[in-house]
Amino acid sequence: MTINRAPKQKPHLSFWQIWNMSFGFLGIQYGFGLQQANLSPIFRYLQADEAKLPVLWLAGPITGLLIQPLIGAISDGTWTRFGRRKPFLLLGALTGSIAVMLMPYSPVLWVAVGLFWILDAAMNTAQEPYRALVGDKLNDQQRAVGFSVQTFMIGAGQILAGLMPLILLSLGISADTQDGKAIPDIVKYSFVIGVAAMILTVLWTLWKTDEYPPEDLEQFRAEAARRGGVLSKLFSIFSDIFAALKEMPKGVRQIWWVKLFTWYGMPLMWQYLALSIARHCYNAPTPESPGFAEGTAKMGLAMTVMNITTVVMSFIIPSVVYRLGTRMTYALFLALGGLGFISMLFTNSITFVMAGMVGVGIGWSAILTIPFIITTKIVPPARTGVYMGILNAFICIPQILEMLTVGLYYDKLLGGDARNAIVLAGICMVLGAVSCLFISKEVETGAETPART
């Protein structure tokens, strides 16, 4: 395979080159969408306690916290005949597809939890290189478009995942839960389809996308050789991560506070929205209640509304950023997302819940796009991968805090009611919007330099 030397000034890529580069993200996000829409109901079918659901979700943030910075640093220092990021994309997709295939057939809770850990580790292995690839391939003028295309892929993948149980239900596939003790076929078949989606879309990206080698490949290889054996390389990788933390630009540090609030709140949606809909819109608070399967399946429809909004916003974000700047766009969209969550407190109508999810989709589009636009603009290009991993750590740490603490106050403070957890998610989004206003204005120009401590 012939690979051209990376140009010092990266050329403009066509829309379809950017599309192909991110197409595998659609399959990866189909897998994430299946997980987000169906995991809490799966755990409940396997007799998990509702207040303990957040702890069972710990796999996601813990694997993300550990794996994404590590994969980012490893891939920054890797060059193979297949490229820098692509080997990790393939490894993550293949491993994740196995977990997706097996998860809905879990006979007991601990098997489902174990497969969830494998799935999230694999998804994080694949996801970080996709983010870094935008920084590798696109110039400053096209990165907003690049991340917006990825936001489109996230929305489209999760739309397919959310709708699939309802599509299968309409085709006559069984939703029988055997009195709340079995995972229905509509969920099982959705996961099987997910395997094909993940593998085929990632293979498309691998086939259609070339990577630029390091600008001075000989020096790069000499540096890799200098690192020596496995232990020396691991030490060097962790040194790179710690150095990046020490020299982190001020704007990236300030994003932490936004992410602390937004990512404490967002997991509450995946953990409790399906249960809130079943309880308040279908009067089905437990898996044994008539209408529980139908009610929790509407989580897929809610996620679809959110993700359709996100897809639409992916086309709008570059122009809004151009007019308002990244900080104000971030703040405005997060505030609208928070209001969407909070509005659900005042309705038992599934229609009005779906209306609230439009606001959530606007907020979600900013969460998926704006931090990465800011970060790739102000971090050193040679450390794009490791900073993408660190940015993911900013996502993971608040989730871990949420998952370890919600069970302590779910019954007393939230009244054991899933809808109150959704309102708390909205409050967190509004606090995240306020935090955006404290991000340094210099992030708009990319003029920041790393802040040494």
Number of C-alpha atoms within 10 A of each C-alpha: 6 6 12 10 13 17 11 7 8 14 12 14 14 9 13 11 15 22 20 19 26 28 27 30 30 25 29 31 27 29 30 21 28 25 22 23 31 25 23 24 27 23 22 20 23 20 15 15 10 21 17 15 21 23 16 23 24 21 20 20 25 18 21 27 23 17 22 28 27 23 24 28 27 22 22 23 22 17 20 10 10 13 18 24 27 24 18 22 26 21 14 24 30 17 18 28 24 16 22 26 19 16 22 24 18 18 12 13 16 13 14 21 19 15 21 24 19 18 27 26 24 27 28 28 27 29 22 28 27 25 23 25 21 24 26 25 21 19 18 14 10 21 22 26 22 27 26 26 24 28 30 28 26 27 32 23 28 30 27 25 31 29 24 23 30 22 14 17 17 11 10 10 16 14 19 14 16 12 11 20 15 21 24 21 19 22 25 17 16 26 28 17 16 25 22 13 23 26 19 14 20 26 16 15 22 21 12 13 18 19 20 18 20 20 12 10 13 10 11 16 15 10 12 16 11 11 16 12 11 9 10 12 17 16 13 18 23 16 13 20 21 13 12 20 19 13 15 21 20 18 25 26 16 16 23 22 19 29 28 22 24 30 24 24 27 22 23 25 25 22 25 26 26 29 30 26 28 28 22 19 19 21 16 21 20 17 23 15 15 16 18 24 24 17 23 25 27 25 29 26 22 28 30 27 25 27 31 21 22 31 24 16 23 27 15 13 26 22 13 14 18 12 11 12 17 24 23 18 21 27 23 18 24 32 23 22 31 29 21 28 29 22 18 24 15 9 12 16 14 19 12 14 22 21 18 23 28 24 24 32 29 28 31 26 29 25 19 19 23 22 22 22 23 21 21 26 22 23 23 15 14 13 19 25 30 28 28 27 28 25 23 21 23 23 23 24 20 23 28 22 17 20 23 16 13 20 17 12 12 18 14 10 12 16 12 15 20 26 25 22 26 29 23 19 26 30 20 25 35 25 20 27 28 19 22 23 15 14 21 16 15 13 21 18 11 16 11 18 15 17 13 12 7
